[in-house]
């Protein structure tokens, strides 16, 4: 059985009432980076992944 990594960033972001621009501003990154992560065309670094996770867990 293979593993499937599911990208739930868009759903979690929306559940928190944030736009891509708002989340990006909070994380001090570009909204294009958020869009690319959500689209699956960019895999963030471990550091950025943790920053996103910590921020969204506090929402």
Order of alpha helices (4+ residues) and beta strands (2+ residues): alpha-alpha-alpha-alpha
